Amino acid sequence: MIVVYDGSFEGFLTLVYEVYYQKLKPETILKEIPNSLILDEIRVIESSTEKSLKVLEALKKKFIKKHFETIFHIFMCDSVEFELPLLQFIILGFKSQKELDNINHRFILNIQNLQRELFRHSHKMTGFIRFIELDDGTLYGKIDTKFNVVYHLGRHFLERFNNQNYIIHDLNRKLAFIKNESFKGVQEVASFEEPTISQNEEKFSNLWKTFFASVAIESRTNKKLQRQMVPLLYREFMTEFIES
């Protein structure tokens, strides 16, 4: 059986509800109905706020904090097929929390590896993200990442920017972590206009590029090593790699 949902967290929790109570046996979980001819049964799950809230409350009651957070972490690994292992993780957790640390279950090992990859990716981005100063003094950073790490990055900089307002904008997912006097958290960004930078930003950007170029020793340039240390994936919005 192929189960299709809308890709949202609410939709996935609705899927968990239907699988659990309808005793469905999905072999594949997709976000869109396949275009090619499929002989397997296809069940489309319509997102339901009521059903998703029931599952969410059940997760809060049944799952210990570590395992509850794992569910959110794995859902953020949205560029890979995480749904079936995560569904198996949740179903097993309702039966026995102790079994969720048993790597004899293949999907448990898959979940643990995905979570470690998410953390590594998030940690790297804390060093690779570059902020520019907007005309109102807000710091603004653009990202386009493999996993949905905007929340993790936002929480990371809360501890470091103190009273500074900032925005971390995931362009591809249309999400932003916003921190200002009235709001602190993730919001959807339906449309986007390039913000106006402060008068000093261009000067500081040029200074940073000049410094980056001046410390380089041309005779010792090693492009292969550079790509290992700072993969191309992370360079798109890094000031020192943006051509003037």
Secondary structure as UniProt FT lines:
FT   STRAND          2..4
FT   HELIX           9..22
FT   STRAND          28..30
FT   STRAND          42..44
FT   HELIX           49..62
FT   HELIX           65..75
FT   TURN            78..79
FT   HELIX           83..95
FT   HELIX           98..101
FT   TURN            103..104
FT   HELIX           106..128
FT   STRAND          131..134
FT   TURN            135..136
FT   STRAND          139..143
FT   HELIX           150..161
FT   TURN            162..163
FT   STRAND          166..170
FT   TURN            171..174
FT   STRAND          175..179
FT   STRAND          184..188
FT   TURN            199..200
FT   HELIX           201..214
FT   HELIX           218..220
FT   HELIX           223..229
FT   HELIX           232..234
FT   TURN            235..237
FT   HELIX           239..241
//
